[in-house]
Amino acid sequence: MIVITGANGQLGTAVLTHLLRTLPATRLVTSVRNPAQAATFAEQGVSVRAGDYARPESLRTAFAGADQIFLVSADKLGEEARQLHRVAIDAAAASGAGRILYTSHMGARPDSFFDPAQNHAASEALLATYRVPYTALRHGFYAESALHMVGYGLKAGLLQTPEDGPVSWTTRADLAEADALLLAQPGRFDGPTPPLTAAEAVTMADLARLASEITGRDIQHETLTDEAWVKAQVAQGVPAPVADLLLGSFRSSRRGDFAAVDPTLSALLGRPPRSMRDVLADFLSPVSA
């Protein structure tokens, strides 16, 4: 039996949807905070259990009888995220499951400038302290995150960013498909996976160039100082803590933390992952504008 957490979220929903195409629903369980929101999966025969990283007692029931547990990392920051991950990992390890799969990040390192990458490093370190086999899925940086960060500038014709470095942006859809394949064929990776990335790492200047080629417009890229960029973000209504968080991703990228490109994802999928040119073409099409 495979327990999938977070199946109300985008990644968990996609992973469970892929699994339903290859495995019987009777082998699948979803652990969600609000079971009523997983009614669609219940109708397909998936067992729906109440499970919340903030309520440790709920996870004992949610994870009972699992052969594998797929832990989607919490959408939180700092110590709150670390505490939630500790609770979830402790409960998964205590459940008797044969393997824990945790959604980590390609840039996971304790000295990262990017807070989520620090949290993932802490989770990986905790997983390594247990005797339970685990796989840390080192996802490439979500391509969807790039669109949130720079989509407005690309559409407006002027992309202003701090100094950056290449990032192997990778779509959530491709990663979800790969995660489902690894759940259906357990044991292919022990510990952290290689970086699960698209085939190319690109800079912000590259994104502006690609957007120009796709739209036929001249989309400029301008580099600001860190301080000027944060100030501009705050002036546009971005909360200061969020601007600082995003700045951390740029600082990490300029150090090369997200530049790795690896063929593992392509091999798992049996096809090339979607590129940022593909992603931008969809995003910048007249229909999506």
NORKA-V286738 format. One record per backbone hydrogen bond with DSSP energy under -1.0 kcal/mol. CO is the residue of the C=O (numbers start at 1). NH is the residue of the N-H. If there is no record, write none. Layout:
co=CO nh=NH
co=CO nh=NH
This chain:
co=1 nh=67
co=1 nh=68
co=2 nh=29
co=3 nh=70
co=4 nh=31
co=6 nh=9
co=9 nh=13
co=10 nh=14
co=11 nh=15
co=12 nh=16
co=13 nh=17
co=14 nh=18
co=15 nh=19
co=16 nh=20
co=18 nh=21
co=19 nh=22
co=19 nh=23
co=24 nh=27
co=25 nh=28
co=27 nh=2
co=28 nh=47
co=29 nh=4
co=30 nh=49
co=31 nh=6
co=32 nh=51
co=34 nh=37
co=35 nh=38
co=38 nh=42
co=39 nh=43
co=41 nh=46
co=42 nh=45
co=47 nh=30
co=49 nh=32
co=52 nh=55
co=55 nh=58
co=58 nh=62
co=59 nh=63
co=63 nh=66
co=67 nh=98
co=67 nh=99
co=68 nh=3
co=69 nh=101
co=70 nh=5
co=71 nh=103
co=74 nh=76
co=77 nh=81
co=78 nh=82
co=79 nh=83
co=80 nh=84
co=81 nh=85
co=82 nh=86
co=83 nh=87
co=84 nh=88
co=85 nh=89
co=86 nh=90
co=87 nh=91
co=88 nh=92
co=89 nh=93
co=90 nh=94
co=99 nh=69
co=100 nh=135
co=101 nh=71
co=102 nh=104
co=102 nh=137
co=105 nh=108
co=109 nh=112
co=114 nh=118
co=115 nh=119
co=116 nh=120
co=117 nh=121
co=118 nh=122
co=119 nh=123
co=120 nh=124
co=121 nh=125
co=122 nh=126
co=123 nh=127
co=124 nh=128
co=126 nh=129
co=127 nh=130
co=133 nh=100
co=134 nh=191
co=135 nh=102
co=136 nh=138
co=136 nh=193
co=137 nh=104
co=137 nh=139
co=138 nh=196
co=139 nh=106
co=141 nh=170
co=142 nh=146
co=143 nh=147
co=144 nh=148
co=145 nh=149
co=146 nh=150
co=147 nh=151
co=150 nh=154
co=151 nh=155
co=152 nh=156
co=153 nh=157
co=153 nh=158
co=157 nh=220
co=159 nh=222
co=161 nh=224
co=167 nh=169
co=167 nh=202
co=170 nh=143
co=171 nh=175
co=172 nh=176
co=173 nh=177
co=174 nh=178
co=175 nh=179
co=176 nh=180
co=177 nh=181
co=178 nh=182
co=179 nh=183
co=180 nh=184
co=181 nh=185
co=191 nh=136
co=195 nh=197
co=196 nh=140
co=202 nh=167
co=203 nh=207
co=204 nh=208
co=205 nh=209
co=206 nh=210
co=207 nh=211
co=208 nh=212
co=209 nh=213
co=210 nh=214
co=211 nh=215
co=212 nh=216
co=217 nh=219
co=220 nh=159
co=222 nh=161
co=225 nh=229
co=226 nh=230
co=227 nh=231
co=228 nh=232
co=229 nh=233
co=230 nh=234
co=231 nh=235
co=232 nh=236
co=233 nh=238
co=234 nh=237
co=239 nh=243
co=240 nh=244
co=241 nh=245
co=242 nh=246
co=243 nh=247
co=244 nh=248
co=245 nh=249
co=246 nh=250
co=247 nh=251
co=248 nh=252
co=249 nh=253
co=250 nh=254
co=252 nh=257
co=253 nh=256
co=256 nh=259
co=258 nh=168
co=263 nh=267
co=264 nh=268
co=265 nh=269
co=266 nh=270
co=266 nh=271
co=275 nh=279
co=276 nh=280
co=277 nh=281
co=278 nh=282
co=279 nh=283
co=280 nh=284
co=285 nh=289
